[in-house]
Amino acid sequence: MPLTPVEGISQDDPRFAAAQLQHLVANTVRESLLAEGHSLRSYVQRLDGVPGMTYERLVRIHRGETLMQVADLLAWAARLRAVRALLSDPDTWAEHPDSDEAARPTENRDTDS
């Protein structure tokens, strides 16, 4: 089921895109941890020394109550291959109709250096 924005937020709003990305990353983190035999609580113990990575904060991020920060993305991507794969997958990123990529002819995409 696709996510829908809250009232007053359009689907083109970058905040909605950020919420979708946070949802995707949180699910990827959760699935990766489960595959490794970790709970969120046991994973936090591995993050000793990473500022802001408390169990309570991670629960709020996974519930969508707290905004994920770039530092969170970097911490997870450094430790979880699935997060790196998600972030590097072009299909993860919604292409805005006004983007320079959308304006380029299809035959020239992915061939420019």
C-alpha positions as CSV (number, residue, x, y, z in Angstrom):
1,M,0.0,0.0,0.0
2,P,1.6,3.3,-1.1
3,L,2.0,6.1,1.4
4,T,-0.2,9.1,1.1
5,P,0.7,12.6,2.4
6,V,-1.1,14.1,5.3
7,E,-3.7,16.9,4.6
8,G,-2.0,20.1,3.4
9,I,1.1,18.3,2.0
10,S,1.2,17.5,-1.7
11,Q,2.8,14.5,-3.2
12,D,5.4,16.8,-4.8
13,D,6.4,18.2,-1.4
14,P,10.0,17.3,-0.5
15,R,8.8,16.6,3.1
16,F,6.6,13.8,1.7
17,A,9.5,12.4,-0.2
18,A,11.6,12.6,3.0
19,A,8.9,10.7,4.9
20,Q,8.8,8.0,2.2
21,L,12.6,7.7,2.3
22,Q,12.6,7.4,6.1
23,H,9.9,4.7,5.9
24,L,11.9,2.7,3.3
25,V,15.2,3.1,5.3
26,A,13.5,2.2,8.6
27,N,12.0,-1.0,7.1
28,T,15.3,-1.9,5.5
29,V,17.1,-1.4,8.8
30,R,14.5,-3.5,10.7
31,E,14.6,-6.3,8.1
32,S,18.4,-6.3,8.1
33,L,18.6,-6.5,11.8
34,L,16.1,-9.4,12.0
35,A,18.1,-11.2,9.3
36,E,21.2,-10.8,11.5
37,G,19.4,-12.1,14.5
38,H,19.3,-8.7,16.2
39,S,16.5,-6.7,17.8
40,L,16.6,-2.9,17.7
41,R,17.7,-3.0,21.4
42,S,20.6,-5.4,20.7
43,Y,21.7,-3.4,17.6
44,V,21.9,-0.2,19.7
45,Q,24.4,-1.9,21.9
46,R,26.7,-2.3,18.9
47,L,26.4,1.5,18.2
48,D,28.1,2.4,21.5
49,G,29.8,5.8,20.9
50,V,27.5,6.9,18.0
51,P,26.0,10.2,19.2
52,G,22.2,10.2,19.3
53,M,21.8,6.5,18.7
54,T,19.7,5.6,21.7
55,Y,17.1,2.9,21.8
56,E,14.3,5.4,22.5
57,R,15.3,7.6,19.6
58,L,15.5,4.7,17.2
59,V,12.1,3.5,18.2
60,R,10.7,7.0,17.5
61,I,12.4,7.1,14.1
62,H,11.0,3.8,13.2
63,R,7.5,4.9,14.2
64,G,7.9,8.1,12.2
65,E,7.7,10.3,15.3
66,T,11.2,11.6,15.0
67,L,12.9,12.8,11.8
68,M,15.8,10.8,10.6
69,Q,19.0,12.8,10.2
70,V,21.7,12.5,7.5
71,A,24.0,11.2,10.3
72,D,21.5,8.4,10.9
73,L,21.6,7.4,7.2
74,L,25.4,7.4,7.2
75,A,25.6,5.3,10.4
76,W,23.2,2.7,9.0
77,A,24.7,2.7,5.5
78,A,28.2,2.2,7.0
79,R,27.0,-0.9,8.9
80,L,24.2,-2.4,6.7
81,R,24.7,-3.4,3.1
82,A,21.0,-3.4,2.4
83,V,20.8,0.3,3.4
84,R,23.7,1.1,1.0
85,A,21.9,-0.8,-1.7
86,L,18.6,1.0,-1.1
87,L,20.3,4.5,-1.2
88,S,22.2,3.7,-4.3
89,D,19.2,2.3,-6.2
90,P,17.8,4.8,-8.7
91,D,14.3,3.4,-8.2
92,T,14.4,4.6,-4.6
93,W,14.4,8.2,-5.7
94,A,11.2,9.7,-7.2
95,E,12.0,11.7,-10.3
96,H,10.4,15.2,-10.2
97,P,8.9,16.2,-13.5
98,D,11.1,19.4,-13.5
99,S,14.3,17.6,-12.8
100,D,17.2,17.9,-15.2
101,E,17.1,14.1,-15.6
102,A,13.5,14.2,-16.6
103,A,14.1,16.9,-19.2
104,R,16.9,14.9,-21.0
105,P,16.0,12.7,-23.9
106,T,15.7,9.1,-22.9
107,E,18.3,7.8,-25.3
108,N,21.0,10.0,-23.7
109,R,20.4,8.9,-20.1
110,D,23.0,6.9,-18.4
111,T,25.4,7.4,-21.3
112,D,26.8,10.8,-20.3
113,S,30.0,11.0,-18.3
